């Protein structure tokens, strides 16, 4: 009996080893593939469809996005995006200190790269396991994709309203125009909803978006002449 049990244990270990190797190389292949190919669906998009919130989505290329849209999300979400390697350590440290002082509240410090890693490869949540995977995928896309592809993916997969994913769907849903034609104010309004797009609505405009988008526009003016950002806007 002991020999049979040991034999079964060895077979299980071999299976798990093979499964781990398969999953490792599969995810590596998938990361490289998404450098050029858009994801067929994300878990967040699938969840939105399953729960009845709908799924409005239309991927567009980087050149078919208004430069104002690119500038607006950088200004609103991650002003150091062109310069960091995926993580803004100062903001992470500040967020950790805030969360210690006020454990009933949670302040995030995710960069655009981290949000892309989460939205494309993972699920929504705050577990340490998911966070560890987010760190891994953030590191990988920074090394393999580069900043332009990360920003393009962010603007294509981020939820920008209930069941509305990506800048093209948001632009057509809110302003009845393609993303390429968004003006500065429209782009800022969409970017202003990103902290919580289900709650902070663009149309009808919520109080939060109405108060935040002028700040986003001011940040856009401050950042638009930065050489590193200029290279990303082209």
C-alpha positions as CSV (number, residue, x, y, z in Angstrom):
1,X,0.0,0.0,0.0
2,X,2.8,2.4,0.9
3,X,4.5,1.7,-2.5
4,X,1.3,2.4,-4.4
5,X,0.8,5.6,-2.4
6,X,4.3,6.7,-3.1
7,X,3.9,5.9,-6.8
8,X,0.7,7.9,-7.0
9,X,2.4,10.8,-5.3
10,X,5.2,10.7,-7.8
11,X,2.8,10.7,-10.7
12,X,0.9,13.7,-9.2
13,X,4.2,15.5,-8.8
14,X,5.3,14.8,-12.4
15,X,1.8,16.0,-13.6
16,X,2.1,19.2,-11.6
17,X,5.6,19.8,-12.9
18,X,4.5,19.3,-16.5
19,X,1.5,21.6,-15.9
20,X,3.7,24.3,-14.4
21,X,6.1,24.1,-17.3
22,X,3.2,24.3,-19.8
23,X,1.6,27.2,-18.1
24,X,4.9,29.1,-17.8
25,X,5.7,28.8,-21.5
26,X,2.1,29.4,-22.5
27,X,1.9,32.7,-20.6
28,X,5.3,33.7,-22.0
29,X,4.1,33.0,-25.5
30,X,0.9,35.0,-24.8
31,X,2.8,38.0,-23.5
32,X,4.9,38.0,-26.7
33,X,1.8,37.5,-28.9
34,X,0.0,40.5,-27.3
35,X,2.9,42.8,-28.3
36,X,1.3,42.7,-31.8
37,X,-2.2,41.1,-31.3
38,X,-5.0,42.5,-29.2
39,X,-6.5,40.2,-26.5
40,X,-9.7,38.4,-27.6
41,X,-11.3,39.2,-24.3
42,X,-10.2,40.0,-20.7
43,X,-11.6,38.6,-17.5
44,X,-13.0,42.0,-16.5
45,X,-14.8,42.3,-19.9
46,X,-16.1,38.8,-19.6
47,X,-17.4,39.5,-16.1
48,X,-19.2,42.6,-17.3
49,X,-21.0,40.7,-20.0
50,X,-21.9,37.8,-17.7
51,X,-23.3,40.1,-15.0
52,X,-25.5,41.9,-17.5
53,X,-23.6,45.2,-17.7
54,X,-22.9,44.7,-21.4
55,X,-19.7,44.8,-23.4
56,X,-19.1,47.7,-25.7
57,X,-15.6,47.5,-27.1
58,X,-13.8,48.4,-30.3
59,X,-10.0,48.1,-30.4
60,X,-8.2,50.8,-32.4
61,X,-4.6,51.3,-33.3
62,X,-2.4,53.8,-31.5
63,X,-2.5,56.2,-34.5
64,X,-6.3,56.2,-34.4
65,X,-6.4,57.6,-30.9
66,X,-6.4,61.4,-30.3
67,X,-3.2,62.6,-28.8
68,X,-5.4,64.4,-26.3
69,X,-6.7,61.0,-25.1
70,X,-3.1,59.7,-24.6
71,X,-2.1,62.9,-22.8
72,X,-5.3,63.0,-20.6
73,X,-4.8,59.5,-19.2
74,X,-1.1,60.1,-18.4
75,X,-2.0,63.4,-16.8
76,X,-4.8,61.8,-14.8
77,X,-3.5,58.4,-13.9
78,X,0.3,58.3,-14.1
79,X,2.3,61.4,-14.8
80,X,5.7,59.6,-14.5
81,X,4.6,56.9,-17.0
82,X,7.3,57.7,-19.6
83,X,10.1,57.6,-16.9
84,X,9.5,54.7,-14.5
85,X,10.1,51.0,-15.1
86,X,6.5,50.0,-14.3
87,X,6.3,51.0,-10.6
88,X,6.1,54.4,-8.9
89,X,7.8,53.5,-5.6
90,X,7.2,56.9,-4.0
91,X,3.5,56.7,-4.6
92,X,3.5,53.1,-3.4
93,X,5.2,54.1,-0.2
94,X,2.8,57.0,0.4
95,X,-0.2,54.7,-0.3
96,X,1.1,52.1,2.2
97,X,1.5,54.8,4.9
98,X,-2.0,56.1,4.3
99,X,-3.5,52.6,4.4
100,X,-1.7,52.0,7.8
101,X,-3.1,55.2,9.2
102,X,-6.6,54.6,7.9
103,X,-7.2,50.8,7.6
104,X,-10.8,51.3,6.9
105,X,-9.9,53.0,3.6
106,X,-7.7,51.8,0.7
107,X,-5.6,54.1,-1.5
108,X,-4.1,52.6,-4.6
109,X,-0.9,53.6,-6.3
110,X,-1.0,51.6,-9.5
111,X,0.8,52.9,-12.5
112,X,-0.6,52.6,-16.0
113,X,1.6,49.6,-16.6
114,X,0.3,47.9,-13.4
115,X,-3.3,48.5,-14.5
116,X,-2.6,47.0,-17.9
117,X,-1.1,43.9,-16.3
118,X,-4.1,43.5,-14.1
119,X,-6.7,44.3,-16.8
120,X,-5.2,42.1,-19.5
121,X,-3.9,39.1,-17.7
122,X,-5.6,39.0,-14.3
123,X,-8.8,39.6,-12.4
124,X,-10.1,42.4,-10.2
125,X,-9.2,42.0,-6.5
126,X,-6.8,42.9,-3.7
127,X,-5.3,39.5,-2.7
128,X,-1.6,39.3,-2.2
129,X,-1.4,36.4,-4.7
130,X,-3.1,38.5,-7.4
131,X,-0.8,41.4,-6.5
132,X,2.3,39.2,-6.8
133,X,1.2,38.1,-10.3
134,X,0.6,41.8,-11.2
135,X,4.2,42.6,-10.3
136,X,5.4,39.8,-12.5
137,X,3.3,40.7,-15.5
138,X,4.1,44.4,-15.1
139,X,7.8,43.6,-15.2
140,X,7.3,41.4,-18.3
141,X,5.3,43.9,-20.4
142,X,7.7,46.7,-19.6
143,X,10.5,44.6,-20.9
144,X,8.7,43.1,-23.9
145,X,6.1,45.6,-25.0
146,X,7.5,49.0,-24.4
147,X,5.7,52.2,-23.3
148,X,3.8,52.8,-26.6
149,X,2.2,49.4,-26.7
150,X,1.4,49.5,-23.0
151,X,-0.3,52.9,-23.4
152,X,-2.2,51.6,-26.5
153,X,-3.4,48.6,-24.6
154,X,-4.4,50.7,-21.6
155,X,-6.5,52.9,-23.9
156,X,-8.1,49.8,-25.5
157,X,-9.0,47.6,-22.5
158,X,-9.7,50.0,-19.6
159,X,-13.3,50.3,-18.4
160,X,-14.5,53.8,-19.1
161,X,-18.1,53.4,-18.1
162,X,-20.5,50.6,-17.2
163,X,-19.8,47.9,-19.8
164,X,-17.8,50.4,-21.9
165,X,-14.2,49.4,-22.6
166,X,-11.6,51.4,-24.4
167,X,-11.3,54.9,-25.7
168,X,-13.0,54.2,-29.0
169,X,-16.2,52.8,-27.4
170,X,-16.2,55.6,-24.8
171,X,-15.8,58.3,-27.5
172,X,-18.6,56.9,-29.6
173,X,-20.8,56.3,-26.6
174,X,-20.4,59.7,-25.0
175,X,-19.6,62.0,-27.8
176,X,-20.8,60.2,-31.0
177,X,-17.4,60.4,-32.7
178,X,-14.3,58.2,-33.2
179,X,-11.5,58.4,-30.7
180,X,-9.3,60.0,-33.2
181,X,-11.5,63.1,-33.1
182,X,-11.6,63.7,-29.4
183,X,-10.8,67.2,-28.3
184,X,-8.9,68.2,-25.2
185,X,-12.0,68.7,-23.0
186,X,-13.7,65.4,-24.1
187,X,-10.5,63.4,-23.5
188,X,-10.1,65.0,-20.0
189,X,-13.7,64.1,-19.1
190,X,-13.2,60.5,-20.0
191,X,-9.9,60.4,-18.1
192,X,-11.6,61.9,-15.1
193,X,-13.9,58.9,-14.7
194,X,-11.1,56.3,-14.6
195,X,-10.8,55.9,-10.8
196,X,-14.3,54.5,-10.7
197,X,-16.0,54.5,-14.1
198,X,-19.2,52.9,-12.9
199,X,-19.7,55.5,-10.2
200,X,-18.1,58.6,-11.9
201,X,-20.1,58.9,-15.1
202,X,-19.2,61.0,-18.1
203,X,-22.8,61.1,-19.5
204,X,-24.7,62.3,-17.6
205,X,-21.7,64.0,-16.1
206,X,-21.3,63.2,-12.4
207,X,-20.2,65.8,-9.8
208,X,-16.9,64.1,-9.5
209,X,-16.1,64.2,-13.2
210,X,-17.3,67.8,-13.5
211,X,-15.0,68.8,-10.7
212,X,-12.0,66.7,-11.8
213,X,-11.7,67.2,-15.5
214,X,-10.7,70.9,-15.3
215,X,-7.8,69.7,-13.1
216,X,-6.9,67.0,-15.7
217,X,-6.9,69.7,-18.4
218,X,-4.5,71.8,-16.3
219,X,-2.2,68.9,-15.9
220,X,-2.3,68.3,-19.6
221,X,-1.1,71.8,-20.2
222,X,1.7,71.4,-17.7
223,X,2.9,68.1,-19.2
224,X,2.3,68.5,-22.9
225,X,5.7,70.0,-23.7
226,X,7.7,67.4,-21.8
227,X,10.0,65.7,-24.5
228,X,9.4,62.1,-23.2
229,X,5.6,62.6,-23.3
230,X,5.8,64.3,-26.7
231,X,7.4,61.1,-28.1
232,X,4.5,59.1,-26.8
233,X,1.9,61.4,-28.3
234,X,3.1,61.1,-31.8
